[in-house]
Amino acid sequence: AIERKMGKIRKRKSKRQMTVQNTRHAQKGKKLNKKPIPNLLDLRARWNKRETLKRNMQALGIAYDANKAVPIAQINPKTTAEEEEEPEMMTIEDAKRLAASSQQSEEKWIDGLSFDSNDLDQPGSIHFSEDFAKFLKKMIEKYGTDYERMQRDKKNLYQLTSKQLERKCRVFASTKLHSP
C-alpha cells in the first residue's frame, strides 16, 4: 500500500519551474543600500591584498580584536584581600615614552590619510528629497503655519496629517534646505 499525500506532486512540479529573477529594480535597490566608503587613499595603498585581515590590521597599528587589545582585569573570587598582590606600577616617564613611541608610528600614516567628510554619513543628519523639499517650501509660502489648510491642499499627495505636516515643517525650517 503506497501512501500519497494530496498536492505533493503539484508542489514539486511548481518548484521545478520557479526561477530566481534578479531584476534591474532589485539590483538598483541593492546599490542604494550600500554605504559610501570613505576615500582613504593612503590606507588602501598600505593594504596588502595578499596578507590576512589580522596581519594587515596589525601592520597598520589597528586592533583586530578589541577584547585582546584592552585586557580586562580578572577578579578571582577565591582570593582574599590579603593574598592579592598589587599590580606593578609604571612610572610616568615610562608611560610617556610608551605613548610617544606608539603615537609616532601611528602618526606617520594617519597624517597621510585623506578623506572627505562628506563621504561619511553624519549621525542625526536629516535628509529630504528634492521633490519633498519643494513641496514643503511651497506649502510654507502659501499657508504659513496653518497646517489644517495644508492638510486639505490638493498638492498634499503624501496625505500627511496636520500634525505630520507641522513636525516636518519644523524640521525643514531648521535645515540648510530652507532659506527664507
Secondary structure, 3 states (H helix, E strand, C coil): CCCCCCCHHHHHHHHHHCCCCCCHHHHHHHHHHCCCCCCCHHHHHHCCCCCCHHHHHHHHCCCCCHHHHCCCCCCCCCCCCCCCCCCCCCCHHHHHHHHHHHHHHHHHHHCCCCCCHHHCCCCCCCCCCHHHHHHHHHHHHHHCCCHHHHHHCCCCCCCCCHHHHHHHHHHHHCCCCCCC
